[in-house]
Amino acid sequence: MSHEILHPKNWKPARGYANGVAATGRMVFTGGIVGWNAQCEFETDDFAAQVAQALRSIVEILAEAGAKPEHLVRLTWYVTDKREYLDSLKELGATYKEIIGRHYPAMALVQVVALVEDRAKVEIEATAVIPD
């Protein structure tokens, strides 16, 4: 295992994310990935579908470096509507497990006023560490 989940013993368990991760190896960073296809076209305005596309794109980018979803150590999500995120949690959980698996890196989610792409409802930055 190339990383260690950091969780103080007296803290309530984190569900669906890690509070911290320590890792060694080759670092891989993505830019902010939105939910459009490889031709930079949005196929949907559905929040969960845009998340699914963004996660699939992240997995494709990681593969270019020889990384896999289990090498993710951090995800930062930017959403335009936290209520839309919260209302989609069940679907997002299933989608996340389908694309990323049962691997939960350190994560943060921030609501923003807008994203550069007008139709984007989510933008995700990823960091992965490939073991030496």
Steps between C-alpha positions, in 0.01 A plus 500: 500500500643835398299706743378505857160630611540747788218482752535594867378214720253713697329647190170380362560286187506686169244368250578530131824693547822505704597783732862465395735287292878454514665369181833452330572458129449676166242776532231558235280811495201580284361838419139579580300240309139580408227263386544528126614240250835468319383755239435758778124470451242462776263212434275580797410762757430230761725547804567130571567428132753785485673360810514155337658646185751702702602190698536293182717775352718505811550123473602544133749774589648290782544208258719721280750504789455132582287582804176333609211628711649333809799735467280805566597680821290817465191627318378858519145552373363839399122508461266780403219373727571304818129410529519327162802307631329405826180397322704269273708324767350153453547508122844659537609227740403226255662685208819564698532132598439393139771729360752541784421195714497484878803727529443822690780759488508826692222716357366851522185646345452872447197684367597773255301776335583376150746296298674621185289271280142629529335156476738341753342409832812336644876522455733250669877520554683176574838408646637147480824341619639201313714278725875489434 
